Amino acid sequence: MTETDSPDFDLLWYLEKLNKKEFMSLKNHLKQECLEIGLPEIPGFDLRTAKPDLVNLLTTFYEAQHVWNMMLSIFQKIRRADLCEKIKARRKRNRETHKALIKNKILLQWEKCLFENVHNTFYEETIVEVLRKLDTVYDPRSTFYTKDVFLVGEKGAGKTMVMKVVLLQWTHGDIWKDVISYIVHLTSHEINQMSESSLVELISKEWPSGQAPVADILSDSQKLLFILEDMDNVDASLNVDESALCSDSRKHVPVSVLLSSLFKRKMAPGSLFLISLRPDGKAAVMASVKKNYSITLKFSDEKRKKYFALFFKDSQKATRALKLVQENDMFVNLCQVPVSCWITCVALNRQVEMGGEGKLSCQTLTDLYAHFLANTLTSGAGIMTSQRRRTLLERLCLLALEGLWHDMLHFTDADLRSVGLTKADVSALKALRILLPSSNCTDRHTFIHLKIQEFCAAVGYMMLLSECQIPSANKKYPERRERYNDFSPITMSIFGLLNEKRRKILETSIGCNLLTGELKKYFLQKMKYMGDHPKTVEHHMPLFYCLFENQDEEFVKQIMDSFLEVTIYIQENKDLMVSLYCLEHCRLLQKLKLSVQCIFENKEPHTLTPSYIFPSSSKMRSLVYWRDLCNLLHTKENLKELEICNSDFDDTSERVLCKALTHSSCHLQTLKLSYLSVGTRFEDVFRAIVYNPNLKFLSLNCVPHSLKMFSLLGEVLENPVCRIQHLSLMKCDLKASECQEIASLLIKSKNLKKLTLSNNPLKNEGVKILCNALLHPDCTLESLVLLFCCLTKTGCISIGRVLMLSKTLKHLDLGVNLLENLGVSILTLPLMFPTCKLQELELSGCFFTSDVCQSIALVLTNNSNLRSLELGSNDIGDKGVEMLCDALKHPKCKLENIGLEECMLTSGCCASLASVLIRSKTLKKLNLLGNDLRDEGILQLLEALGHPDCVLEAVGLQINSVAAETRKSLLTVKKKNTRLTLLYQSWAAKKGREVSYNVGDIRAVSLPPTVPVSPRLNWHLICFHMPRKFRHKKSAKVSKQPPPSSST
């Protein structure tokens, strides 16, 4: 132990001061002391033990704090006040020494702060309330008393500043007097550098030569405070099994065990914690601590106003700048922390000084960042030449770009040198407050804010730079906060700089030249792909933010012309603002899907009058944006489909939507409401449907059923003005008990022609009720979809009656139900009756075999109305297909489409299928995807497809594993038969069969779950592929290994 090197901690010295009687008394008390504090007895100890041996036994078997606590207690009992006073004096001296060490450390860090006094002044005035809370929360007499306090705030919110002020106040005796004796201060970076440690080692790190008075520090652990900064950035897991926890402060254990043992108070029982973290990491850390108190650092409008006043000093300038910020939700969102406010003020101050009393022209974040860089790099114009500014910018941008590319936010001196930055350059950048000493990594530098590093990286992408290798890029495991995987902000800034006006801010001020031609071409190409493949994009918000940054009308229109379908995800006012801007430029828009959450709430205190509650300014802006967005429903003449998914509206926003839906110029034909809780908030929307004569399709997929929902549906569908023809209630958890309500809708609605009930556990009992309604003389339904409704062969009896007697039903989908051979056989008999009007039957995935194919073949030759038959994903095999082929060639068979995907077919049936292709005069579509027909089978089919008597127009063949010659033959047939199209989707991917996905989910939900879905396009990968030119090439660089690209 480190204390043994100090005379103050020489236990033998204390024992030597005892006479024989006192020493014997001490040994007599020792056993009782051990029992009182819960320590085990010392093996081999008895009353004959000598002083040196006793010292050895005590220091070997017990931790230092326990030894000295026992000695102090026993010295008091044997009336050796002098020894007690010596221990107490030592403890007091060590407490003062510790405070001095902490004070010197904080003051040294304070000297490195490069911000203007506005920062310190602001914190001094606004931190008082936080200090008051922290001062009382650890006091056992306080009603808020707790041992664990969380200080929560976004990056740059001032968490580190609060910690420094708190530490300094404590060293001065202004807070925690007689409450806290020692503080152990650790940053996440320090914790991440440790693989294992002991509590003794942790405590000793701040003391000279690592010799901390551990015994005194741990003697009263209830007055020991651990300050852990950026805990959400710690890599170690806090999910440690109880059996692995450690109580010995001397023992080296993995850092995860050490932290968990401290949190669970296995070590330093009763100790206190002050933990800082960001909101997104709050839950994981708090799960390790049962009872806690949180202090959130929020940057209110009032604080923002105070900051601007402190910065500008001139009230008129401050008011002008603040007004610009408050009117732009992008700027409001940016100015949530003091450092971002400082960046914004620097940028706006430049405009104020350049433009006099004229209007401030900043519209986008690109404007702000460009003005900030231009201002900082030209502020020392008398000292820095134009060439040096340009060189400095190039090196800075190279550092920013390579840093993000390699997950680096903190740079060593070697990193800075690797991009060409000299000591003079670094000093200049620190003086300009672009680079700062890292607050939690010793001897490292970081950008003033991640946003500035991202903007510099974007500028770097557009410059002709040298390739380089940053030394720190070779580290294997970056800390959590340095794992940079979202390049969207960089792409946003690049889009912004493609606008000539914004680009000129930098080019004119610094004399640089930013490359744009290839980037514009690249983005147009990527957007065209996204528009052609809408299912690869989860939502379009990242793109919309990019286009908002660009603000080049023609370029934005050119990009938006690529999109017929758009999905937007609204969570903040800025989302509404950028979505509105882009949708206004989307001239060809046909489908709009949107999710609106957390917007229409009064987040600011209400101002009350006798009869009114005035909405906040934020909500007023929300409603204005929402009104203008809803107006698109009647100003976009091509817009035919609207889906509102997982959204929350208040009465006002709902009325705005209803007004747009009922507008005489609204051409919507499809309205989808999914993942909603239908209640009072959607009553008006339902009723608005009635007054839109163009609406033909209403989808309520994934909406929980309720009596209220059926009541509203009845009110809508029974109204003679309503024109809804197709109602979809997929995945609504409908059961047999709800089928009576559905049956009532079928009978009373005069215009309803199609009902989709897929993915509901209706079972046979529910379908029986529906079948009775289908036979009612007032029911006019023509199409019924019962995909995956938990039906069995028993339910086929009721369905068979409908097939035989219904005068209107023309389409029936029974896919993915356990009908089996018997169920299908039951259905075939009524299908052969002349009264059967059915034209399309879907039995895909119904678990039947070739044994029932003879019955199906009889239907094909006896039912002249049947035009389409889907049999995919059933074990039909070659034997079953042979039977079907005989029927398909029969002159009485009028079938135009047959689906045989994934039916266990081989090349053995291809001769029969080829014969059908030549002889059938009606068959237009044949789908054989998912069958291993091999080259020989496909070649037989291709020969038939090229025959002059073949009338087939669409075919699905599994050709991904066939030989090149077979592919070549397919192309030859395609050229010869120009009307022939190739099918690439099986029955399961049929349009309208999927359940609409909830915006924010990883992928769409389809049935069955084995159906493949097109991969989502990761937006940040667009940045990986962006064309980039280099001045000259050096050694190959380490990278995140983006997907291969054809770009330069």
N, C-alpha and C positions, 0 to 999 in steps of 0.2 A: 504494500500500500504506500501511496505517495506521502502520507502523513508521517511515516516512520523516519523520514529524513529531517523532520522539524522537531526541535526540542519541545515545542508546545504539545506535540502528540506522542511524547515518549511516556508511555504508560508505566514503564518500570520506574521512571523518575518519581511519578506520583506515589507508586507503591512503596518506594524506598523512604518516603516521608512518613510512613505509618510505623508506629511501634508494634511490637509483637501482639499486644492485646487488640490494637486497632485492626491489624492485618487479619487476626483470627476472626474478629467480628465481621470484617468484610467478607471473609469466606463463608461465614455462617449465613450472611444475608444473600449471598450470591444465588443460591439455589432458589430462594423465594422470588428474587428479582426475575430470574429466567422464567419462572412459572407465570408471573404477572404479565409479562409482555409476550408470552406464548412461544418462547424459545425452548428447544430441546435441551436436556441436560448434557453437560460435557462429559464424554466418556473418559474414564481414568482420573477424574477429579475427586480429590478428597481433602480433608482439612489439613493433611500433612504436606500438601503441594507448596513448593517454594515459590517465591515471588517471580523469578525469571521463568519458571515452568508455567506458572499461572498466566503470565503475559503471553507466552507462546500458545498455550491452550486457547485463551480467549480470542487472540487475533487469528488463529487458524480456523476455529469453528464458528465464529460469529462475525457479521459485518461490522465495520468500524462504528457506525452510528449506534448500533445496539450496545456495543461495548462501552462507549462513552456515556450513553444515556444511563446505563446501569451504574457506572462508576459515580456519576453525578448524584444519582439517587442514594447510593450507599454512603457516599461521603457526607451527604446531608444527615443520614440516619446515625452515623457514628460521630457526628458533630465536628467534622473537619471543614468548617466554613471557609478557611483559607484556600483549600484545594478547590472547593466549589466556586469561589470567587475567581480563581485563576482560570477555570474552564469557561466561566461566563464571560470573563474579560477577553479571552481568546475568541470566543464566538462573536462577541460584539466587534472586535477588531477585524475579523474575517468578513463580517457583513459590510463594514465600511469599505474594506479593500475591494470587495466584489462590486459595490456600487461605483467606486472610482473607475474600475476596469470597464464597466458598462458605459459610464459617462464618456470616457475617453474614446471608446469605440464609436459611439453615436456622433460625438462632435467631429471625429475624423471623417465619418461618412458625410456629415452635413457640409463640410468644406468642399466636397466633390460635387455638390448640387449646383448645376449650371443654369438653372432657371432664373428669370428675373424675380425681383422681390414681390411681384404680383402674386406669385405662387405661394410664397411663405405667408404673405399678408392674408391671402384668401383662407389658407388653412388655419391660421391663428384665429380667424373670426368665425369659422364654421365648424371647427373641431371640438369646441367647448362642450356641446351637448353629448358627443360621443364619449369624451373624457368623464363627464359626470356619470354616465351610465356605467362605464367601466370601473369607476371608483366605488360605486355602491354594490355592484353585482357580486363581488367576492366577499362582501362583508356579511358574516353570519347573522347580523342583526337586521339585515335588509329583507324586505318581502320578496325581492327578486333574486335572493341568494342562490347561487349554483356554483358548481366547481368547474363547469365547462362552458366557455363562451366562444361563439363563432362570430367572426367579423367577415361579413359577406359583401363583396363588391366586384364590379366588372374590372377588367384590366385598366389600370390608370385611375381607378376611383379614389385612390389615396390610402389603400390599406397599409402599405409600407410606411407611408408618412405618419399615419396614426400610430403604428407600432413604435416608430422612433420618438415621437412626441411623448407617448406613454412611458417609454423607458426613461427618457430624460426627466419627465415630471417625477417619476418614482425616485430617481437618484437624488433629486432635490428635496424629497420628502413631502411633495405636494399631494401625492395620492398613495393609497395602500399603506399608510403609516400603521405599523403594528399588525398589519394583515399579511403582508408578503415580505419575507426576509431575503430570498434568493430568486433569481430569474435565470432560466436556461433558455437561450434564444437560438433557434435553429431555422434555417431556410430549407426549402425543398431541395435546392441544389446540393446543400451540405448532406442532407439525408440520402440523396440518390448516389452520392459518392461512396457511401458505406455499404458493404455487403453484410458485415456483421460488426457488432460492437457490444460494449457493456454500458450499463448506466454510469458507472464510475468514469469511464472514458468519455462519455457524452458530456458529463458535468465538467470534466477537466479541460475541455478543449479551449476555453477562453482564458485560462490561467497561465501565467508565465511557466514555461517548461512543462506544462500539463500537470502541475502539482497543485491540485485544488484541495481545499479542506473538506473532503467528501463527508467525513464524519459529522462535521458541523452543519453542512448543507442539508444532509438527510436526517439530522437529529430531530427536526420538527418538520416533516414533509408536508404537513398541512399548510405551511407557509412557503412552500416551494411552487413557483409558477413556471410552467413550460410554455413558451411562446413559439408556435410552429407556423411559419409563414408559407403560404401557397401550398397547403396540404393536399389540394386536389392535383398537384403536379408530382406528388410522390409516387414512385413506381411500385413500391412495396405493397403487397396485399395486406389488408387489415382483417381479412377473413381467416383467422388462425384458430385452430381447434383449442378448446379450453385446456386439454391435457398437455399441450405444447408450451403453455405460458410459463414464464420464469419469475421467481421472486428474489433471486440473488443478484444484487446490484454489481457484484464483481464478475459475474459469469458472462463470457462472450457468447452471444446468440445472434441468429439472423436478424436483420433490422426489422423485418415484419413481426417477429416474435417480440423484440424489444418494444416497439411502438404499441403493439396490442397489449403487452403486459403492463405498460404504463397507463393506457386507456382504461384497462380493467382494474387498475390499482393493485395488481399483484406486486408491483414495485412501487416504491414511494407512495404508500397508502395515504389517501386524503389529499394528495397534491392537486394543484389547479392547472387548468389549461386555457390558453387564449389562442385560437386557431383562425388563421385567415384563409379564405378560399374564394373562388368565383362561384356564381350561382349555379352554373351547369355541373359543377362537381360537388355540390352541397349534399345531395342525397346519399352518395356512396360513403362519404366520410362520416356524416351524421349517424349512419346506421351502426357505427362502432361505439357511439356514445348515447346512452339511454336518455338522460336528462340534460338538457342544455338550454342556453339562452342565446338568441341570435340578434346581432346588430347589423342592419343592412345600410351600407353607405349609398344613399340615393342623391342624385343630382337634380333637385327640383327646379322648376322655372324660376323661383325666387333666387336660388343659388346661382343659376346661370346669369340672371340679371345682375347680381352683385359682382360676378366675375368680370362681365363685360365692362361694368362701371369702373372697376379697379384697373382693368387693362387700358382702356381708352382715356380715362381721366376726364375727357371732354364728354359731357352728358349728351350732347347732340350726336356726336359720332357714335357713342355707345348705343343710343336709341336706334339710329339708322341701321347699324350692324345687327343688333338684336332683332329688329323687325324683319330683316331679310332671313335670318335663321328661323324665326317663328313661323314664317309663311312657307317654309320648305321642309317637308317632313324628313327628307334625306338629311338635312342639316340638323334638325332637331334630334334625330337618332344619333348623329355623329357626336353632338355636344352633350353627351351623357356623363362625361368625366372631365376633370379640369385640364388634363394634358391635351385632349381633343379640342377643348375650348381655346386653349392657347394657340394651337395650330390654326384654328378657324380665325381667331382674332388677328393673328399675324397676316394671314392671307387677305382678310377684309381691310385691314389697315393699309395694306399696299394699294388696294383699289381706292380707298378714301384719299390717300395722299396723291395718287396719280390722277384721279378723276374729279377732285375738288368736291363741289356740292352736288354733282350729278348722281344719277341713280346707280346703285351698285349692280353690276351685271352678272355676278356669280349665280349660276343656275344649277350646277351639278358638282359632285364631289371632285370630279376631274378639274373643274375650274379652281376649286379651293386648293387642291394639292399642287397644281401647277403654279398658282400664285405664291403659295408658301415656298416652294423650291426656288422660284424666280426671285422672291424677296430675300431669302436667306443667302443665296449664292451671289447676289449682287449688292447686299447691304454693305460689304466692305469694298466697294468699287474702287476706292482710291488706292487700296492696297493690292487687290487681286486683279490681274490682267484678264482679258477676255479669254485668252488661250488657256490660262490656268483654271478658270471657271469651267471651261469645257472639259478639260482633262479631269478635273475633280469630279464633275458630274458623271463622266464615263466610268471612272473607277468606283464611285459610290454605287452606281446602277449595277455594275458587274458584281460587286459585293452583295447587293440586295438580291439579285437574281440567283446567283450561285448559292447563296445562303438558303433561300427558300427551296431551291431545287434539292438541296441536301439536308433539309430539316434543321436549319441553323438560324437561331435568332440572337445568339451571343457569340462574339468573335474574339479570338485571341489576337495578340500582336502579329503572330505569324500569318494568320488569316488575312489581316489587313495588308500586310506586305505582299502577299501572294497576288493581290489584285492591283498592286502598284502604288498603294497609299503609303506615303512617307510619314515620318513623325510630324513634319510640318503640316501635311494634309490632315492628319488626324487631329492635331491641335486646332486647325482651322475649323474642321467639322464639329468639334466639341464646342468651340467658341460660338459657332453658328447654331448650336443646339440641334443639329441633325443626328449626330452620334452622342451617346451618353455613356458614362461608366455603368456597367450592369449593376443593378441594385442587389442581386442575389448570387452573382458569380464573380469571384475575385479575379482581378486582372483581365477582365473581359469588357468588350464594348457592345452596345446594342443601339438600334435605331430608336429615336425618340418615341416612336409608336409603330406598331405592326403595320398600320395603314400607310405610313410613309415608306416603310420597306417595300410593301406591295406595290405602291405607286412607282417607286424607283425601279423595281423589277420590271414593271410594265414598260417604262421608258427604255430600260436596257434591252428589252425584246425588240425595240424599234430602232436601235442604234447598231452601228457596225463596231462590235467589240472584239477583243481578243479572247480566245479560249484560255481557261486557266484551271488549275486544280487547287482548291482550298484545303490546306492540311487537315483541318478538323473534320472535313467531309468523310474521312476514313473511319470515324467512330461508328461502332456497330449499333448501339442502342441509344438513340436520342431520347431526352426526357419527354414526358407526355406533351407538354406545351410546345415543344419544338417539332412535334410530328406534324408537318404541314402537308395536308392532303387536299385542301380545297383551293384550287387556283382561280375560282370564280372572281374574286376581287381584282386579280391581275388582269384577267380577260376584260372585266368591266372598264378598267382604266385604259386598256389598249383601245377598246371601242371609243372611249371618250377622246383619246388622242388622235383617232382617225378623223375627227372633226377639225378642219383646218384652223378655225378660229381659236380653239383650245390649244392646238399644237403650237400655234404662233406665240402663245404666252411664253413658252420655254425657248422656242427657236430664236425669237427676237431678243429675249433677255440674255440668253447664255451663248447664242451663236452656234447651237448644235443643229444637226439635220436628222429628222426622224423619218424612217422608211415606212411607207404605207401601202404601196401598190400591191405587193404580193399578199399582204395581210387581208386587204379588202377582198381580193379574189378568193382567198382561202375561206373566209367567213361566208361569203355568198355560196360557195360550193357546199360547205357544211350545213348551212341553213336549208339549202335545197334538199339535201338528204333527209334532214329532220322533217321537213314538210312532206316528203314522199313516204316517210315511214313514221307516222304519228305515234304508233304504239311503242316505239323505242324511247320515247320521252315521257317521263313521269309527269312533269309540269314545266311550264315555260317561263317561270319566274326568273331564273338566272339569265336567260336571253333578254327578257324585258328590262332587267336592270342594266344590261349592257347597252341596249338600244336607247334607254333613257339617258345614259351618259353620253351617247353619241349626238343626239339632237340634230342630226343632219337629215332634213326632211326627205330628200330623195333617196338616200341610202336606207333609211328606216323603212320607207315604203317598198323599196326593192326587196328588202329582207322579208317584210311581213307578207308580201305577195306570195311567198313560198308556202304559206300556211292557210289551210282550209279549216283545220281543227286547232283549238287552243284550250289548254288547261291552266288555270291560275289558282294559286293558293294564297289566300289573303289572311294575314295575321296582324298586320300593322297598317297604319295609315299610309306609310311609304309604299307598301305593296299595292294598295288601291291606286295611288298616284301614278306609279310606273305602269301598272296594268292598263289604266285608262289611256295614258299617252300612247301606248303601243297598239291597243285595240282600235283606237281612232284611226290609225294608219293601216289597219288590216282590211283592205278593200274587198277581199274575196272570202271573208270569214263565213263559214257555214255552220260550224258546231262550236259551242262554248261550254266548257265545264269549269265550274268554280266552287271553291270552298271558302267560306267566310267565317272566321272565328275571332272572338275576343276584340272585335272592333267596336260594336255598338253598345259600349258600356261607358258610363260616366266614371272615369278613373280619377277625376279630380273632385275635391269637395264641392257639393252643391251650394249654390247661393239661393236662399229661400226668400220668397215673398209670400204674401197671404195666399195666393192661388197659383203660383207658378214655380217650377224648378227649371232654372236656366241651364241648358246643356253646356258642357265645357267647350273651350275653343277647339280642342282636339276632336271632340265628337261632332262639332259643327263642320269641321273640314271633312270628317268621315262621311257625313251625310251629303255634302256637296259632291265629293268624288263618287259616292254610290249613286246619287241621282244621275250624274253624267254617264256613269257606266251603264245603268239601267236604260237610259235613253237610246243606247246602241241597239236595244232590242227592236226598236221601230225605225232606226235610221240606217241600219245595215240590211239592205234589201235581200242579200243572199243568206242571211242568218236564219236557219231553219230549225236548229236544235239547241236547247239549253238544258244543261244538267246542273242542279244545285246539290252539292254533296257535303254532308257533315257540317252544316252551317248553323249559326245562331243569329237570329234577328230580333230586334225589338219592334214595338208597334210602328214606330215611324219608318224604319228601314223597310219593314214589310209592306207598308202602304205605298212607299216609293216603287217597290218592285211590282206590286199589283197594278199600279197606274200604268206602268210600262207594258205589262202583259195584256192589258185591255185596250191599249192604244189602237186606233183604227189602222195604223200603218205597220203594226206588228205582224210579221209573216211567219212566226214560229209554227212549226208543224209537230214538233216533238218537245215534250217537257218531261224531264227526269228529276225526281226528288229522291235521293238515296242517302242512307245512313242518317236519317232524320228522326226526331221524336215528334210525331204529329200531335200537336196540341193546339192551344189557343193561338199560338204565334203563327200557325199556318192555315188557320181557317180562311182568312181573306185570300190567300194564294189559291186555295182550292176553289173558292167561289169565283175567282177571277177567270179560272179555266173556262167556265161556262160562257163567258162573254167574248172569248176569242174564237171566231168561227174557223180559223185556220188550223187549230190544234186537233190533230188526229190520233196522236200516240201519247199516253200518260203512263210513265213508269214510276212505281213506288218501291223499287227493289231495295231490300235490306232496311226497310222501315218496319219497326215493331208494330204488330197488329194491335188494334184496340177497338172498342165499340165506337169511340169517337171517330176513328179513321173510317170505319164502314158507314157511319152516319153521314160523314162528309162526302164519301164516295157516292152513296145513294143520292144525296142531294144534288151532286154534280151530274151523274150519269142519267138520272131520271128527268132532268130538265130538258124539255124539247129543243132548246136552243143549242145544247151541247152537241159537239160533232166528234167526240172521242170515239174512235173505232177499235183501238188496241189498248188494252190495259195489262200492264205487267206487274206482278206481285212476287217476283223471284226472291227467295231467301228471306222471307218475312216470318219464318217460324209458324206458319199456318198449320193448324191441325184439323182433325175431323170436326171438332167443336165449332170451328169458324166457317165450315163449308156451307152451313145454312145461310149465313150472311152473304157469301159469295153467290150462292144459288139465287138468292133474292135479286142481286144485281143483274144476273143473267136474264132473269125473266122480265124485269122492269125497264132495262135499258134497251131502247129501240135501235140505237146505232152501233152498239158494241158488236164487232165482228171477230175479234181475236182476244183470247185470254191466255196469258202466260203465268203458270204457277210453279215453275221449276224450282227444285231445291227446297221443297217444303214437305214435312212429314205428314202428308194428308192420309196416307194408308188407304186400305180398301174401303173402310167405313166412310171416309170423307169423299172418295171418288163416287161411291154409290149415291150420295146425296147430290153431287154435281150432275151425275148422269140422269137423275130424275128431272132436274131442272132443264137439261138439254133436250128432253123430250116434251117439255111444256110447249104448247102451241105459240106462246108469245116470245120464246127464245129464238133469236136469229143468229146465234154464234156460228161462225164458219171455220174457226181455227182454235184448237185447244192444245196447249203445250204442258205436258205433265212429266217432264224430264226429271228423273231422280226424286220421285215423290213417295218412295217406300211402298210401291205396289207389288202384289204377287199374283200368282195365277188365279186366286179367288176373285180378285177385282176385275178380271177379264170377262166375267159373266155379265156384270152391269155394263161394261164398255161395249160388249158384243151387241147388247140390245140397242144401244145408241147407234152403232154402225149400221144396224139393220133397219132402224125406224126413223132416224133423224133425216129431215128433209133439207137441212142447211149445212151440216158439218162436212167440210171438204178436206180439212187437214188435221191430223192427229199425231202428236209426238209422245211416244211412251218410252223413250230411250232411258237407259240406266235404271231399269226396274227389274226385279227378280221374277220375270214372267216364266222363264224356262220353257221347255218343249210343250208342256200341257197348256200353259197360258197362251202361247202363240197358236196352238191348234184350236183352242176355243175361239180365238179371234178370226181364224180363217173361214170358219163356216158362215157367219153373217156377211163376210166380205164377198161371198159368192152369190148372195141374194140379189136379185135385180133391183130391189128397193135401196140398196147401199149407194150413197152418193159420194163416198170418200174418193178423193183424187190423190192425196199424199199421205203416206204412212211411214212413220219413223220408228224403227225397232232396234236401233243401235245399242249395243251393250246390254242386251236383255237375257243373256245366259242360255241361249238355245243352241242346238247342234244341227247336224245334217239330217237327223231323224225327222225333222219337221219340214224339210225343204220340199218334199213331195206335195204336202198340203199347200205350201206357199206357191208352188208351181201351178197348182189347180186354180188358185186365185188369179194368177196372171193370165190364164187362158179363159177365165169365166167372167172377170170383172172388166168391162169395157171402159169404166170411168177412171180406173187407177192409172195415174201418170207417173208417180214418183214413189220409189221404195228404198228406204235406207236400212241396210242390214249390217252395218259395220260393227267390228269388235265382237263378233260372235263366232263360235267354233264350227263354221260351216264346212270348211275344208274343200278339197277338190271334188269329193263325192257329192256334196250338197250343190256345188256350183254346176256340176254336170246336169242335175235335175232342173235347175233354174234355167240353164241354157236351152234345154229342150223346149221349155215354155216360152222363152224370149224369142225363139225362132218361129213360134206358132203364129199364124196369120191373125188370130183373134187377139193376140197380146198387143195392147196399145201403150205399153210402158215407154216413157221418154227418159227416165233417169233411174239408175240403180247404183247404190253405194255399197261396195264390198270391201271397205278398208279394214285392214287388220283381221282378216277372216281365215288365217292359216292356209292361204292358197300357195301353190307351188307351180312350177312350169307345166305340171301334168294336166292342168285344166285349161291351159292357154289355147290349145287347138280348138276346144269347144267354144271358148270366148271369141276367138278369131272368126269362127263360123258365124256367131251371132252378129258380129260387126259387119259382116258382108251381107247377111240375109235379112236382118231386121230393117224395116222401113221406118220405124218410129223412134228407136233408141238414139237419143242425142247426147247423153252424158253417162260416162262410166268411170267410177272412182275405184282404183285398185291400190291406192297408197298403203304402205305398211305390210305388203305381202312380198315374200322373197321369190319372185318369179324367175330370177336368174337371167342371164343373157339370152339363153335359148327361148325362154318363154316370151320375153319382151320382143325379140325379133319376130316371133310368130304374130304377135299382136300388131307390130309395126307394119308387117306385110299386109295384114288385113286393113289397117288404117289407110294404107296407100291404094287400096282397091277402089275402082271407080264406083262400085255399088255401095260403098260405106258412107252412111249419112251422119256418123258420129261427129259432134262439134266440140266436145270437151272430154279429156281423158286424164286420169291421175295414175302415174306410174312411178314406182320406187326406183329411181335411176342413179342414186348417189353412189352405188357400189358396182355399177356395171362397167364393162370394158369401153375403151375409147371408140372402138368400131361401132358398138351399139349406140352410143351417143351420136355418133356421126350419122347413123341410119335414122335416128329420131329427127335430126335437123333436116335431113333429106325429105322425110315424110312431111314435116312441118312446112317446108317450102312448097311441096307439091299440093298439099291440102291446106290452103291458106285460111280456111274458116276454122281449122282445128286449134283449140287453145289447151294449154297444159294446166292441170289443177295441182296446187301445192298444199292445200289444206284438207284435213280429214273432217269427218262429220262433227267431231268435238269442237273444232275451231269455227264452226258455222256462225255467221253474224247473228247477234242477238242471243246466242247461247251462253255467253260468258256473263258472270255476275260483275257488275260495274265495281271497279276497285275504289277503295277509299283513298282520297288524295293524301299522300304521305306514306302509304304502304309501299313495300319494295316492289311488289308485282301484282298484276291483276289476279283475281281468283277465278278459276275456270273449273268446269266439270267435264269429265272426271279430273281429279288433281294431277294425274299423270300427263295431261295435255301440255305440251311445251308452250311457253310464252316468249315472245321476242325479247331479247335482253334489253334492259334499260340503258340509255346512253348517258354515261357519266359525264356531266358537263365539264368537269375540270380536265378530262382527257383532251378536250378541244385545245387546251393550252399546251399539253404535251406535244401535240401534232403541229403547232403553229410554226410556220417557216421562220427560220432564223439564220442570219448571215454572220460570218466571222471575218475579222480583219485578216487573220492568218491562223494556221492550225498548229497546235502543239500536241502533246501526248493526249491520248483519249481520256476523256473525263469520266469519273464515276457519276452515275445518275440513278434516278428512281426507275430506270429502264421502262420508259413509256412504250406503248404498242408501236409496232413499225409504222413508219410514215413515209410517204413519197415526197414530203415537203423538203425544201432546201435546207 
